[in-house]
Amino acid sequence: MLLAGGARRAIFRRAGLLPFAVLGTMQAVIAGVSLSALSFINAATMSFLFFTFPAWVAVIAAVRRTEPLTTARVVALGLALAGIAVMVGAPAGGVHPAGVGLALAAAVLYAIYIPIIGHFAAEHGGFAASSYAAAGAGAAFILAGALAPGFTAGLVVPATLAAWAAVGWLAAFSTAIGFLAFLKGLAVLGPVRSAIVATFEPFVTAALGALLLGQPLTASVLLGGACVAAAVLLLQRAQRGRVAPPHP
């Protein structure tokens, strides 16, 4: 990402190390918590539960009294909660409560994280904010693995070529290229339409989880996910004209 952005050293010198530490640590915690949920629930359920974060953003804004809970936001929150109830409460779902708790915790943490990275992005640009978060998260994981191996299972070096290929794919395609493509799309479509297109993301995750990992794709997960997606669309419609937060 730094290479693609021309290694903008001036921004990093001007911003200092505090954003590097804050954004990186929060990004690492969110990633760690959300990935831990995959030990208990499948990728589709985790993705849909994490995608409730716009509803938690609305709740946090109401608690802080920075934005009111309008009718549209109350309805969207109800849809999000209904989606969670459908996914978790279905008798045939077999959803582990620990996985649900971790996925929702990651969503709430990300809702708290959005205004922090948004403030930095407003001052230095979305590219710089994302680069800081990615580099800081890497440093945080390396430090945690070195100092607390019992908590993080230590630093693991991939032992096979396939494992290295997976790491490279995640770093280059899913992270760097994915974010840069999102920025380009955001410039063309604008924040509202970009957010609407982004609601397709958890459905792609669900489909890939079923195709590549053989994870069951139940009707309750799809129905609950549709409720969550509808909530996100309603929230974006209610916030038309506002600047969308940077994509993780």
C-alpha positions as CSV (number, residue, x, y, z in Angstrom):
1,M,0.0,0.0,0.0
2,L,2.9,2.3,0.8
3,L,4.4,1.6,-2.6
4,A,1.1,2.2,-4.4
5,G,0.8,5.5,-2.6
6,G,4.3,6.6,-3.4
7,A,5.6,6.1,0.1
8,R,4.2,9.4,1.4
9,R,6.7,9.9,4.1
10,A,5.7,13.5,4.8
11,I,2.3,12.4,6.1
12,F,3.9,9.9,8.4
13,R,6.4,12.4,9.7
14,R,3.7,15.0,10.3
15,A,1.2,12.6,12.0
16,G,3.7,11.0,14.3
17,L,3.6,7.6,16.1
18,L,0.4,8.1,18.1
19,P,-2.0,7.3,15.2
20,F,0.2,4.4,14.3
21,A,-0.1,2.9,17.8
22,V,-3.8,3.7,18.3
23,L,-5.1,2.8,14.9
24,G,-2.9,-0.3,14.6
25,T,-3.8,-1.6,18.1
26,M,-7.5,-1.2,17.5
27,Q,-7.3,-2.8,14.1
28,A,-5.4,-5.7,15.6
29,V,-7.9,-6.2,18.4
30,I,-10.9,-6.1,16.0
31,A,-9.2,-8.5,13.6
32,G,-8.2,-10.9,16.5
33,V,-11.7,-10.9,18.0
34,S,-13.5,-11.4,14.8
35,L,-11.2,-14.2,13.6
36,S,-11.5,-15.9,17.0
37,A,-15.2,-16.1,16.3
38,L,-14.5,-18.5,13.4
39,S,-13.4,-21.1,15.9
40,F,-17.1,-21.4,17.0
41,I,-19.2,-20.2,14.0
42,N,-18.9,-20.4,10.2
43,A,-17.8,-17.6,8.0
44,A,-21.3,-16.7,6.8
45,T,-22.7,-16.2,10.3
46,M,-19.6,-14.3,11.4
47,S,-19.7,-12.0,8.4
48,F,-23.4,-11.2,8.8
49,L,-23.0,-10.6,12.6
50,F,-20.0,-8.3,12.0
51,F,-22.0,-6.4,9.4
52,T,-24.3,-5.1,12.1
53,F,-21.7,-2.5,12.9
54,P,-23.6,0.4,11.2
55,A,-26.5,-0.2,13.7
56,W,-24.1,0.0,16.6
57,V,-22.7,3.2,15.1
58,A,-26.2,4.7,15.3
59,V,-26.6,3.5,18.9
60,I,-23.3,4.9,20.0
61,A,-24.0,8.3,18.3
62,A,-27.4,8.4,20.1
63,V,-25.7,7.6,23.5
64,R,-23.1,10.3,22.9
65,R,-25.9,12.7,21.7
66,T,-24.0,13.5,18.6
67,E,-26.9,12.3,16.3
68,P,-30.5,11.6,17.2
69,L,-32.2,8.2,16.9
70,T,-34.6,9.0,14.0
71,T,-37.4,6.7,13.0
72,A,-35.4,5.3,10.1
73,R,-32.5,4.5,12.5
74,V,-34.8,2.8,15.0
75,V,-36.3,0.7,12.3
76,A,-32.9,-0.2,11.0
77,L,-31.7,-1.1,14.5
78,G,-34.8,-3.3,14.8
79,L,-34.0,-5.0,11.5
80,A,-30.5,-5.7,12.6
81,L,-31.6,-7.1,15.9
82,A,-34.2,-9.2,14.1
83,G,-31.5,-10.6,11.8
84,I,-29.3,-11.5,14.8
85,A,-32.3,-13.2,16.5
86,V,-33.1,-15.2,13.3
87,M,-29.5,-16.4,12.9
88,V,-28.9,-17.2,16.5
89,G,-32.3,-18.4,17.6
90,A,-33.0,-20.9,14.9
91,P,-33.2,-24.4,16.4
92,A,-31.4,-25.9,13.5
93,G,-28.8,-23.2,13.4
94,G,-26.5,-24.7,15.9
95,V,-24.9,-21.3,16.5
96,H,-22.4,-21.3,19.4
97,P,-23.0,-18.4,21.8
98,A,-19.2,-17.8,22.2
99,G,-18.9,-17.2,18.4
100,V,-21.9,-14.9,18.4
101,G,-20.5,-12.9,21.3
102,L,-17.1,-12.5,19.7
103,A,-18.6,-11.5,16.3
104,L,-20.9,-8.9,17.9
105,A,-18.0,-7.7,20.1
106,A,-15.9,-7.1,17.0
107,A,-18.8,-5.2,15.4
108,V,-19.2,-2.9,18.4
109,L,-15.4,-2.4,18.6
110,Y,-15.4,-1.5,14.9
111,A,-18.3,1.0,15.5
112,I,-16.1,2.7,18.1
113,Y,-13.1,2.6,15.8
114,I,-14.9,4.3,12.8
115,P,-15.0,7.8,14.2
116,I,-11.4,7.5,15.4
117,I,-10.0,6.5,12.0
118,G,-12.5,8.9,10.3
119,H,-11.0,11.8,12.3
120,F,-7.5,10.8,11.1
121,A,-8.7,10.3,7.6
122,A,-10.3,13.7,7.5
123,E,-7.0,15.3,8.4
124,H,-4.5,13.2,6.4
125,G,-6.6,11.3,3.9
126,G,-8.1,7.8,3.7
127,F,-5.1,6.2,2.2
128,A,-2.8,7.4,5.0
129,A,-5.3,6.3,7.6
130,S,-5.5,2.8,6.1
131,S,-1.8,2.5,5.7
132,Y,-1.3,3.5,9.4
133,A,-3.9,1.0,10.5
134,A,-2.4,-1.9,8.5
135,A,1.2,-1.3,9.5
136,G,0.3,-0.6,13.1
137,A,-1.8,-3.8,13.3
138,G,1.1,-5.8,11.9
139,A,3.4,-4.3,14.5
140,A,0.9,-5.0,17.3
141,F,0.5,-8.7,16.3
142,I,4.3,-9.2,16.1
143,L,4.7,-7.5,19.5
144,A,1.9,-9.6,21.1
145,G,3.3,-12.8,19.6
146,A,6.8,-12.1,21.0
147,L,5.7,-10.9,24.5
148,A,2.6,-13.1,25.1
149,P,3.0,-16.4,23.2
150,G,0.5,-18.1,25.5
151,F,-2.2,-15.7,24.5
152,T,-1.5,-15.5,20.7
153,A,-0.1,-19.0,20.3
154,G,3.2,-17.4,19.4
155,L,4.6,-16.3,16.0
156,V,4.0,-19.0,13.5
157,V,6.1,-19.2,10.3
158,P,4.2,-20.8,7.4
159,A,5.8,-24.2,6.7
160,T,4.5,-24.9,3.2
161,L,4.4,-23.1,-0.1
162,A,0.6,-23.2,-0.1
163,A,0.6,-21.4,3.3
164,W,2.9,-18.7,2.0
165,A,0.7,-18.3,-1.1
166,A,-2.3,-17.9,1.2
167,V,-0.5,-15.2,3.2
168,G,0.5,-13.4,0.1
169,W,-3.0,-13.5,-1.4
170,L,-4.5,-12.1,1.8
171,A,-1.9,-9.3,2.0
172,A,-1.8,-8.3,-1.6
173,F,-5.3,-9.1,-3.0
174,S,-7.7,-9.1,0.0
175,T,-6.0,-6.2,1.8
176,A,-4.0,-3.8,-0.3
177,I,-5.7,-4.2,-3.7
178,G,-9.1,-4.5,-2.1
179,F,-8.7,-1.2,-0.2
180,L,-7.3,0.7,-3.2
181,A,-10.1,-0.6,-5.4
182,F,-12.6,0.5,-2.8
183,L,-11.1,4.0,-2.8
184,K,-11.3,4.2,-6.6
185,G,-14.9,3.0,-6.5
186,L,-15.7,5.5,-3.8
187,A,-14.4,8.3,-6.0
188,V,-16.7,7.2,-8.9
189,L,-19.8,6.1,-7.1
190,G,-19.8,8.3,-4.0
191,P,-20.3,7.2,-0.4
192,V,-24.0,6.2,-0.5
193,R,-23.9,4.0,-3.6
194,S,-20.5,2.5,-2.4
195,A,-22.1,1.6,0.9
196,I,-25.0,0.0,-0.9
197,V,-22.7,-2.1,-3.1
198,A,-20.8,-3.1,0.1
199,T,-23.9,-4.8,1.5
200,F,-23.1,-7.6,-1.1
201,E,-19.9,-8.4,0.8
202,P,-21.4,-10.8,3.5
203,F,-23.4,-12.7,0.9
204,V,-20.2,-13.3,-1.1
205,T,-18.5,-14.5,2.1
206,A,-21.4,-16.9,2.7
207,A,-21.2,-18.2,-0.8
208,L,-17.4,-18.7,-0.7
209,G,-17.7,-20.3,2.7
210,A,-20.1,-22.9,1.3
211,L,-18.2,-23.4,-2.0
212,L,-14.6,-23.5,-0.7
213,L,-14.9,-24.6,2.9
214,G,-18.0,-26.8,2.7
215,Q,-19.7,-24.8,5.5
216,P,-23.5,-25.2,5.6
217,L,-25.5,-22.2,4.3
218,T,-28.8,-22.5,6.2
219,A,-32.0,-20.6,5.5
220,S,-31.8,-18.9,8.9
221,V,-28.4,-17.4,8.1
222,L,-29.6,-16.1,4.7
223,L,-32.8,-14.7,6.2
224,G,-31.0,-13.1,9.1
225,G,-28.3,-11.8,6.8
226,A,-31.0,-10.2,4.5
227,C,-32.4,-8.4,7.6
228,V,-29.0,-7.1,8.4
229,A,-28.4,-6.0,4.8
230,A,-31.7,-4.2,4.8
231,A,-30.8,-2.4,8.0
232,V,-27.5,-1.2,6.5
233,L,-29.3,0.0,3.3
234,L,-31.9,1.9,5.4
235,L,-29.1,3.5,7.5
236,Q,-27.2,4.6,4.4
237,R,-30.4,6.0,2.9
238,A,-31.0,8.0,6.2
239,Q,-27.5,9.3,6.1
240,R,-27.5,10.3,2.4
241,G,-25.0,13.0,1.7
242,R,-22.8,12.2,4.7
243,V,-19.2,11.0,4.1
244,A,-18.9,7.2,4.4
245,P,-16.2,5.9,6.8
246,P,-13.1,4.2,5.5
247,H,-13.5,0.5,4.7
248,P,-11.6,-1.8,7.0
